[in-house]
Amino acid sequence: MFKINFNSDAPALIVLLFWTAVILIVIASYRKLLGRKKIKAFLIFHTLASFLLLCAIFQPELSLSFKTRVKKPIFILVDGSTSMQATDRAGISKIQKAKEFLEKNKYFRKYKPVYYWFGSDIKPVNQKDIPLLKADQNSTRIGNCLSSIIKNSADNCSGVMLLTDGYETQFVSWEEMKRFITFPVYTVGIGEESAKDIGISTVVTNSPLYEGEVARISPIISQKGYDNEKISVSLKGNGKLIQGRTVELPSNFVRLDFEIPSLPSGDYIYEVSVQPGIGETNLENNHFPVLVRVIAPVIHILYVEGNLRWEYKFLKRFIESDKKIDSCCLVRIGESTFQQTGGKTIEIPTNILGKEGFLNNFDILIFGDIDFSSFADSDLQNLRNFVVKKGRSVMFLGGENFLKGLKRDIIKDMLPVVLTGNETTFIQGPFRPEITEEGKNLPVFENFQYLPFLDRMNRCGHPGPAGLVLVKNPESSNSPLVVSTSPPHGRCVIVATDSTWKWYYGTQQDEKNAYEQFWGRIIRFLCSPDDYLGVGSRVPDINLDKRIFAKNEQVRIQFLFTGEGEPFKAYVVCPDNSRSNLKVENNTSVFSPEKEGVYLVCAENNGKINKKEFIVTKQGSEIKDPGRDDIYLKKLAEISGGVYVPVENAEALQKELSLRKTTVRTYLAVTRETEKYLIPLVFLTLVICWFLRRRSNIL
């Protein structure tokens, strides 16, 4: 492609026309002067002088783009991670196939290859040393290694040939890889395309959970080559079989659920195992340990009511009957006077929202039939800080004064609904509440079988940006009954009715059971185990780049807060129950395990502890599948402008490399710095022209 621009205020087309006119005038003048005589050399010099003078005046810039083969070396990266030790049905390992490919296909040597050996890191190697190298690196960081190559050698590389099975052990987003990959990557897939394997991809649990709740352990089983076969899956604890199941494999991934009821508090290490398939060679991924953490805390609740009413009487009785709840119940009997039940060791201030220190004694605040009109903005700011900054929970109950006085800017973004001012009016029943799909997908109402009829409910506005409707009145449009906001910044829930007490007072046992289940679940929802521990606020969330590591592999640990965070102590509990303190810098730490087993990363602050397990095995996370990850390798080649070639079709790579050309752009320009050299050239050219004309007697 050819482009020309001029350093002139006039349009490029006008300059070109003027330029052409000047040249044509020079040629026409000589034609007339010479007549039919043969054009002399001085005509060429005069034309050249005119051209150079125009260049000095208009400063043209020429841009020329063309495709050509650039003679830069190609980098050949060979995967030296332990996953390359896996063998096929013929007993040939992946690393052996990669070495055979390099030895057999010598055509790429004309591309000046530079060899690298990579896994957890990357290092240059000599070609003659490759047959002697072993696949012993305990992780594969393809994205990191490509990034390192680009930073150090991007200007001296025409492309990368990547020999790997494609099992990346560190997450790197495709968008990020698109930004830093600046040359084509030719991926050569090593391994069997359809290797048979059964393994456990991961295990999902509801840990941590409260004492007495049902622990759910859900392994995700992956398989290739065993469609519709039945296998045995077992759950073990302390080496003993707890539960066993037989499952059919209709697809590549199958989820199975184990349930363990009523565990006492403590940390439990379970192991999920799957039966090997017939002919399966990779058994490393058939076992998966998992941590289930059960805690038995005491939840501190402040329940404030505006008056003595039936809803208060029965809810107070239910809260006080729970041994895991320490409650302080207040009923307003005067402007600033409350009748107190429970919480005897806590001094109740005249203004219950006036001091943040008082509110910090509690995990949950419940407000019944309270008119907030008399509270100052500073009081509501304290309430907002309790939820947003401290990450705790508040609940508002329906009644004659439902949400009255809360329609203020200082608190509106904390509420799950948009206030209209009509919240004190009622929708009369009876009606049967209905759990929404969103509610069914949360633990609070998961598998909740029965909600009895209600007599009435308050009118609520539509949910706010952070509001999620969990229960609604199906007989009235836009009438949410239970609405919640979501963490990470605390939780605010409204229950827009004052007649659930009739469930407990009802004649049927199902209604009483529904009452206890309804309020028991909501209270645990308001203070989930993560909420109680203050994960993200009082103690950090713990993030590991993966869950399975090899011995001596570096474990990178991130400690994450949703806000400013607080000081904490970090350590690792090893399989032998010994502790290893962690040095944390910028909320990041590293640890190198020396033994196989289950490790616990712990972050502790004032008695609150968050824990995250990781597993150390002989092979680490490398042995996922004896085959290759074609999807990953195809995507990597696609986003880089390269091509994917399975090792069995390696001849296609030679054709692709021979056709590959690179666009080169060349610039020629006259600038203010160079135009000073053009005037002497114009003068010299005109002198030569005058001399030639004089010698030819043409003046």
Buried (B, 14 or more C-beta within 10 A) or exposed (E): EEEEBBBBEEEBEEBBEBBEEBBEEBBEEBEEEBEEEEEBEBBBBBBBBBBBBBBBBBBBBEBEEEEEBEEBBBBBBBBBBBBBBBBBEEEEBBBBBBBEBBEEBEEBEEBEBBBBBBBBEBEEBEEEEBEEBEBEBBBBBBBBBBBBBBEEBEEEBBBBBBBBBBBBBBEBEEEEBEEEBEBBBBBBBBBBEEBBBBBBBEBEBBBBBBBEBEBBBBBBBBBBBBEEBEBEBBBBBEEEEBBEEEBEBEEEEBEBEBEBEEBEEEBBBBBBBBBBBEEBBBBBBBBBBBBBBBBEBEBBBBBBBBBEBBBBBBBBEBBBEBEEBBBBBBBBEEEEEBEEBBBEEBEEBEBBBBEBEBBBBBBBBBBBBBBBEEBEEEBBBBBBBBBBBBBBBBBBBBBBBBBBBBBEEBBBEBBBBBBEEEBBEBBEBEBEBEBBEEBEEBBBBEEBEEBBBBBBBBBBBEBBEBBBBBBBBEEBEEBBBBBBBEBBBBBBBBBBBBBBBBBBEBEEEEBBBBBBBBBBBBBBBBBBBBBBBBBBBBBBBBBBBBBBBBBEBEBBBBBBBBEEBBEBEBBBBBBEEEEEEBEBEEBBBEBEBEEEEBBBBBBBBEEBBBBBBBBBBEBBBBBBBBBBBBEBBBBBBBBBBBBBBBBEEBEEBEEEBEEBEBEEEEEEEBEEEEBEEBEEBBEEBBEBBBEBBEEEEEE
